[in-house]
Amino acid sequence: MIRITAMGSLFDTRYAASAFSAFGSVVMGLNDLGYMQTVKPAIQGKSRQGQQGRTPKQKTADGPVALEDSIPDFPDIGGADGKTLRAFVKVSKGVFAPGLHVNLTPVEGVLINSRLQEGRQYLDSESDILFARYGTERQEWTVVGSIGSYGTEETSLPNMEFHNADGAVNRAKFADSMNAQMRNLGRLGFIDLPQQPGFSLIPFAVYRSIPRSGAAAVTRRPD
């Protein structure tokens, strides 16, 4: 069991998708109200319905809608549009699997990641409420837990030979090959696995430090 206190931040791909969706909604609303008439529409030669952007997809019988599909098309503003923000969410889903993460960075270039399982009462609340409370800034967090796994030091490409001499699939070799393939993707940062020189923590408790100060907070009406 170890205890790590370091600067870190919360991250949740679901909240990123929700925030980007809200941003797109605001931009579209301001555009409809005439506050952004000088902004070039993202879609030219379409009807007004087309200019307003695509409607978020609804859940189907096949399963839930993708997170990025909640972000509508909207006119480009400051180099960001619906397509760009949807792409960011797609990347986020691979780098950090949807769910609440506590990312500690005690020194530059080292990430200690803790994925907080829902229902275990760590910070068990809706993601938008958590980020409204704690924000996205780096703060001092403490995680108590055990080390899960270290980022791989392997740099060579995985060996994908998993057949026996008689041509049959060797299930043990196949599993090892696939795990090696995933470790390689984790090394590159493409999937949610520890990245050298960081490691993952299995959290037992998570809490934020509260700075002590003798100064009293005073709120008054401006003169």
Secondary structure by P-SEA (a helix, b strand, c coil): ccccccccccccaaaaaaaaaaaaaaaaaaaaaccccccccccccccccccccccccccccccccccccccccccccccccaaaaaaaaaaaaaaccccbbbbbcccccbbbbbbbbcccccccccaaaaaaaccccccbbbbbccccccccccccccccccccccccccaaaaaaaaaaaaaaaaaaccccccccccccccccbbbbbbbbbcbbbbbbccc
